Amino acid sequence: HYLKKQKKKNLLLLMSLSSAGRAALQRVASLASRAQHRSAVVAQSAQRIFRFADSVGHERNGRKFLKKPLKGAVLAEWYARPLPRYLDPIIMERRLTAMKRRSKGKGPPKKGQGRRAKRR
């Protein structure tokens, strides 16, 4: 019922337009049909290339991930920026004193040469 009303409206609209207007409308309609045909051809080619079809019987395929926009450029931009380093003054002081002690020969012993190794 709704489609009949819509067709009537379209017919009345076509009658009220001039011949140039009708020609323009027909061109737009033909362009739309060509675009639909092209998108169908592209979809069929994609199915052949990527070996997936529309979900038949609700089976899983990777179409959801192929439809998502790519985010590689965004990730590359994010990780290209160096992270700011937080220098803790207490840790820096400990490292400085450890370096001073090592230069004097009073640093921690190497692995395996501690007190237990000297007792043996």
C-alpha positions as CSV (number, residue, x, y, z in Angstrom):
1,H,0.0,0.0,0.0
2,Y,2.8,2.4,0.9
3,L,4.7,1.7,-2.3
4,K,1.6,2.5,-4.4
5,K,1.3,5.9,-2.7
6,Q,5.0,6.5,-3.3
7,K,4.7,5.6,-7.0
8,K,1.7,7.9,-7.3
9,K,3.7,10.8,-5.8
10,N,6.6,10.2,-8.1
11,L,4.3,10.1,-11.1
12,L,2.7,13.3,-10.1
13,L,6.1,14.9,-9.6
14,L,7.2,13.8,-13.0
15,M,4.1,15.2,-14.6
16,S,4.6,18.5,-12.9
17,L,8.2,18.9,-14.1
18,S,9.3,20.3,-17.4
19,S,11.0,18.1,-20.0
20,A,14.4,19.4,-18.9
21,G,13.6,18.5,-15.3
22,R,12.4,15.1,-16.3
23,A,15.6,14.5,-18.2
24,A,17.7,15.6,-15.2
25,L,15.7,13.2,-12.9
26,Q,16.2,10.3,-15.3
27,R,20.0,11.0,-15.4
28,V,20.2,11.1,-11.6
29,A,18.2,7.8,-11.5
30,S,20.5,6.2,-14.1
31,L,23.6,7.4,-12.2
32,A,22.3,5.9,-9.0
33,S,21.6,2.6,-10.7
34,R,25.1,2.6,-12.2
35,A,26.6,3.3,-8.7
36,Q,24.6,0.4,-7.2
37,H,25.8,-1.8,-10.0
38,R,29.5,-0.8,-9.5
39,S,29.3,-1.4,-5.8
40,A,27.8,-4.8,-6.4
41,V,30.7,-5.6,-8.8
42,V,33.2,-4.4,-6.2
43,A,31.6,-6.5,-3.5
44,Q,31.7,-9.6,-5.8
45,S,35.4,-8.9,-6.6
46,A,36.2,-8.5,-2.9
47,Q,34.5,-11.8,-2.1
48,R,36.6,-13.5,-4.8
49,I,39.9,-11.8,-3.7
50,F,39.5,-12.1,0.1
51,R,37.6,-15.4,0.0
52,F,34.6,-14.5,2.1
53,A,31.0,-14.2,1.3
54,D,28.2,-12.5,3.1
55,S,27.3,-14.3,6.3
56,V,25.2,-17.3,5.3
57,G,23.7,-19.1,8.3
58,H,25.2,-16.7,10.8
59,E,28.7,-18.2,10.4
60,R,31.7,-16.1,11.5
61,N,34.0,-14.4,9.1
62,G,36.5,-11.5,9.3
63,R,34.2,-9.0,7.6
64,K,33.7,-7.0,10.7
65,F,37.4,-6.3,11.0
66,L,37.8,-5.5,7.3
67,K,35.0,-2.9,7.6
68,K,36.7,-1.0,10.5
69,P,38.8,2.0,9.6
70,L,42.5,1.5,9.7
71,K,44.3,2.8,12.7
72,G,47.9,2.2,11.9
73,A,48.7,5.9,11.2
74,V,47.2,6.9,14.5
75,L,49.2,4.3,16.5
76,A,52.4,5.2,14.7
77,E,51.8,8.9,15.5
78,W,51.2,8.1,19.2
79,Y,54.2,5.8,19.7
80,A,56.5,8.1,17.8
81,R,56.4,10.6,20.6
82,P,58.9,9.8,23.4
83,L,57.5,9.4,26.8
84,P,58.5,12.0,29.4
85,R,61.0,10.6,31.9
86,Y,60.4,11.2,35.5
87,L,63.6,11.4,37.4
88,D,63.1,10.7,41.1
89,P,65.6,12.7,43.2
90,I,65.9,9.9,45.8
91,I,66.8,7.2,43.3
92,M,69.2,9.6,41.5
93,E,71.0,10.2,44.9
94,R,71.3,6.5,45.5
95,R,72.8,5.9,42.1
96,L,75.3,8.7,42.5
97,T,76.5,7.3,45.9
98,A,76.7,3.8,44.5
99,M,78.8,5.1,41.6
100,K,81.1,6.9,44.0
101,R,81.5,3.8,46.2
102,R,82.3,1.6,43.1
103,S,85.0,4.0,42.0
104,K,86.6,3.6,45.4
105,G,86.3,-0.2,45.3
106,K,83.6,-0.4,48.0
107,G,80.6,-1.3,45.9
108,P,78.6,-4.5,46.1
109,P,80.5,-7.7,45.2
110,K,79.9,-9.5,41.9
111,K,77.4,-12.3,41.7
112,G,78.6,-15.4,43.4
113,Q,81.5,-13.6,45.3
114,G,79.6,-12.6,48.5
115,R,80.0,-13.7,52.1
116,R,78.8,-17.2,51.5
117,A,81.4,-17.8,48.7
118,K,84.2,-16.5,50.9
119,R,83.3,-19.0,53.7
120,R,83.8,-22.0,51.5
